Amino acid sequence: MTKEHYISFIAAISDQGIQLIKLYSEGPAQARLKIAGVRKIFAYCNLHGLFEVKRNALPF
């Protein structure tokens, strides 16, 4: 991704609450989430807005 196009937030929603991680354009597009019990994961891209990350697209 370019600096004009990057994911700035990732949020995971579970029974325990919401995990929110801020990502920075100069850093890697990686986030560590406690995945147990997570029902939905959302990301916010500064170009395309908020979108849901499908579980089958994740590497676990």
C-alpha positions in Angstrom: 0.0 0.0 0.0 1.1 3.5 -0.6 1.0 6.4 2.0 -2.1 7.6 0.2 -3.8 4.2 0.8 -3.4 2.4 4.1 -5.4 0.7 6.9 -5.4 3.0 9.9 -7.5 0.9 12.4 -8.4 -2.7 13.1 -11.1 -3.7 15.5 -12.1 -7.1 16.7 -15.5 -7.6 18.4 -16.0 -10.5 20.9 -18.1 -11.4 23.8 -15.4 -9.8 26.0 -15.7 -6.4 24.3 -13.8 -4.6 21.5 -10.1 -4.6 20.7 -9.0 -1.6 18.8 -5.6 -1.3 17.3 -4.2 1.9 15.6 -1.9 1.3 12.7 0.5 3.9 11.2 1.2 4.4 7.6 5.0 4.3 8.1 4.8 1.0 10.0 3.9 -2.6 8.9 0.2 -3.4 8.2 0.2 -6.0 11.0 -1.9 -6.4 14.2 -1.9 -8.9 16.9 -5.4 -9.7 18.2 -6.6 -12.1 20.9 -8.7 -14.1 18.5 -10.5 -16.4 20.9 -14.2 -15.6 20.9 -13.9 -12.9 18.2 -17.1 -12.7 16.2 -16.3 -10.0 13.7 -13.2 -8.1 12.6 -13.4 -4.7 11.0 -10.7 -2.5 9.4 -10.7 1.1 8.4 -8.9 2.2 5.2 -8.4 5.9 4.6 -9.4 5.5 1.0 -12.3 3.0 1.1 -13.6 3.5 4.6 -14.8 0.8 7.0 -15.1 -2.8 5.9 -15.5 -6.2 7.5 -12.6 -8.7 7.2 -14.0 -12.1 6.3 -12.8 -14.9 8.6 -11.9 -17.2 5.6 -9.5 -14.4 4.4 -7.5 -14.7 7.6 -4.4 -16.9 7.8 -5.7 -19.0 10.8 
